[in-house]
Amino acid sequence: MEELFARYYKRLFGLAWRMVGHRESAEDLVQEIFLRVCRARATFRGQSRFGTWLYTIAANTCRDHLRKLKRRGEQSLAPEWEAVLTDYPLASTGALHVEQEVLRRDENRRIRQAIGQLSPRESMALILREYEGLDYREIAEVMGCPLGSVKVLLYRARQHLKERLKGAAEDVE
Amino acid sequence: MSCKRYRLWLSQLMDGELGPEERRLLGDHLPRCQACRSESEANHRLSLTLQAWTAPTPSEELPPSLRQRLREELAAGRSAPLPSPLWRRPLARAALGFAVAGLLVPALVGSLDRSPATREAEAPAAVAPAPSVSAGEAHAVRYAARALRTVAAAEFQQRLSRAAMVVQECLQQPPEASAGAPRLGPSGDGLRTPPEEPSMDLPRVEDPQQEEVGI
């Protein structure tokens, strides 16, 4: 069991981080996910792949966390620059690298902002597809929705992102 | 077909989830539609942009404090058996039998109630295809489903009470008379279904939060 957790830790951290936008919150969330997996392991009957079952628990945990924040009236994403500074420590490797690093951070910030403006379902479907590599059937199973809904969610998420990223690029210019 | 459908297909094509027929139709459409070709290029650029959003590396592979906590959780829950499937529970089977009887008895009574003349007149109808489910049958099925759910909850409570009584008895007995070591699944990692023999251990309460799979 410990080996499984070690294998999935980095991936689940990536998922949690993309959902909540802050490293420490993501680490806490992954801890919560693993504890839920421990408590619910007796319910895993092999009807789906273990990874899909794990992602289902992860997605539900992220959803519950975001709902809790919303009830408290808190932002789901940490203040942008605070998150950018803490999550991407700047390596002191020279001016050129610093400039590239700043550009990379800025790009990350724009994407994070755009994805943060999607609905929770759209952002979850997009993250599971683009970053976790799940196929449509797996996403449908994780999110507990029909296959057709997954197709529409991804289509809408991409349309919204294209509009927002295009608008953000025009603002910069 | 409107371009909106083709654009939905473009999104699926990006993910390799478009069927052959849709792919053929899309392939026929794209050379004739500049807007959809632009959409396809925009999708491609978006995918490259999104891949640039890299997550930071977590501070540790699996933090020692988390590792310790997980060990404790696994050790605490290791002896808990799985609840038996619903269809194996005696009370659930009785409720199902009752529900089936509820469907069959009205049909039987109805058939016995007919006079011989009525039966002869209805004989050709006997070879006709079965009629659709009547309101009474639908009600019986709904009743059965409700009964099964109620039985499941009631039986769980009974098992919990019985398990508590058994634990009490064990505590009162001398140590050599108590039950053997807790059983693990075949792989020992708690993920596989343990054997269905009766156990002296308390049943594991399922995490209600796991029941939710929808978002």
HADDOCK unambig.tbl for C-alpha pairs under 7 A between the chains (distance, minus, plus):
assign (segid A and resid 1 and name CA) (segid B and resid 189 and name CA) 5.73 0.50 0.50
assign (segid A and resid 6 and name CA) (segid B and resid 61 and name CA) 6.55 0.50 0.50
assign (segid A and resid 6 and name CA) (segid B and resid 62 and name CA) 5.84 0.50 0.50
assign (segid A and resid 9 and name CA) (segid B and resid 61 and name CA) 6.67 0.50 0.50
assign (segid A and resid 9 and name CA) (segid B and resid 62 and name CA) 6.58 0.50 0.50
assign (segid A and resid 10 and name CA) (segid B and resid 58 and name CA) 6.73 0.50 0.50
assign (segid A and resid 10 and name CA) (segid B and resid 61 and name CA) 6.82 0.50 0.50
assign (segid A and resid 13 and name CA) (segid B and resid 58 and name CA) 6.85 0.50 0.50
assign (segid A and resid 14 and name CA) (segid B and resid 55 and name CA) 5.56 0.50 0.50
assign (segid A and resid 17 and name CA) (segid B and resid 55 and name CA) 6.95 0.50 0.50
assign (segid A and resid 31 and name CA) (segid B and resid 66 and name CA) 6.58 0.50 0.50
assign (segid A and resid 35 and name CA) (segid B and resid 70 and name CA) 6.61 0.50 0.50
assign (segid A and resid 38 and name CA) (segid B and resid 73 and name CA) 6.47 0.50 0.50
assign (segid A and resid 38 and name CA) (segid B and resid 74 and name CA) 6.32 0.50 0.50
assign (segid A and resid 39 and name CA) (segid B and resid 207 and name CA) 6.41 0.50 0.50
assign (segid A and resid 40 and name CA) (segid B and resid 206 and name CA) 6.19 0.50 0.50
assign (segid A and resid 40 and name CA) (segid B and resid 207 and name CA) 5.62 0.50 0.50
assign (segid A and resid 40 and name CA) (segid B and resid 210 and name CA) 6.62 0.50 0.50
assign (segid A and resid 41 and name CA) (segid B and resid 190 and name CA) 7.00 0.50 0.50
assign (segid A and resid 41 and name CA) (segid B and resid 191 and name CA) 5.84 0.50 0.50
assign (segid A and resid 42 and name CA) (segid B and resid 82 and name CA) 5.98 0.50 0.50
assign (segid A and resid 42 and name CA) (segid B and resid 190 and name CA) 6.97 0.50 0.50
assign (segid A and resid 42 and name CA) (segid B and resid 191 and name CA) 6.38 0.50 0.50
assign (segid A and resid 44 and name CA) (segid B and resid 191 and name CA) 6.59 0.50 0.50
assign (segid A and resid 45 and name CA) (segid B and resid 192 and name CA) 6.94 0.50 0.50
assign (segid A and resid 45 and name CA) (segid B and resid 193 and name CA) 6.62 0.50 0.50
assign (segid A and resid 56 and name CA) (segid B and resid 213 and name CA) 6.29 0.50 0.50
assign (segid A and resid 57 and name CA) (segid B and resid 210 and name CA) 6.61 0.50 0.50
assign (segid A and resid 60 and name CA) (segid B and resid 213 and name CA) 6.65 0.50 0.50
assign (segid A and resid 60 and name CA) (segid B and resid 215 and name CA) 6.80 0.50 0.50
assign (segid A and resid 63 and name CA) (segid B and resid 215 and name CA) 6.94 0.50 0.50
assign (segid A and resid 87 and name CA) (segid B and resid 56 and name CA) 6.09 0.50 0.50
assign (segid A and resid 88 and name CA) (segid B and resid 56 and name CA) 6.58 0.50 0.50
assign (segid A and resid 108 and name CA) (segid B and resid 53 and name CA) 5.26 0.50 0.50
assign (segid A and resid 111 and name CA) (segid B and resid 53 and name CA) 6.86 0.50 0.50
assign (segid A and resid 121 and name CA) (segid B and resid 215 and name CA) 6.70 0.50 0.50
assign (segid A and resid 142 and name CA) (segid B and resid 213 and name CA) 6.64 0.50 0.50
assign (segid A and resid 143 and name CA) (segid B and resid 213 and name CA) 6.15 0.50 0.50
assign (segid A and resid 143 and name CA) (segid B and resid 214 and name CA) 5.00 0.50 0.50
assign (segid A and resid 143 and name CA) (segid B and resid 215 and name CA) 5.48 0.50 0.50
assign (segid A and resid 144 and name CA) (segid B and resid 213 and name CA) 5.25 0.50 0.50
assign (segid A and resid 144 and name CA) (segid B and resid 214 and name CA) 4.16 0.50 0.50
assign (segid A and resid 144 and name CA) (segid B and resid 215 and name CA) 6.76 0.50 0.50
assign (segid A and resid 145 and name CA) (segid B and resid 214 and name CA) 6.60 0.50 0.50
assign (segid A and resid 151 and name CA) (segid B and resid 12 and name CA) 6.89 0.50 0.50
assign (segid A and resid 155 and name CA) (segid B and resid 8 and name CA) 6.00 0.50 0.50
assign (segid A and resid 155 and name CA) (segid B and resid 11 and name CA) 5.70 0.50 0.50
assign (segid A and resid 162 and name CA) (segid B and resid 46 and name CA) 6.81 0.50 0.50
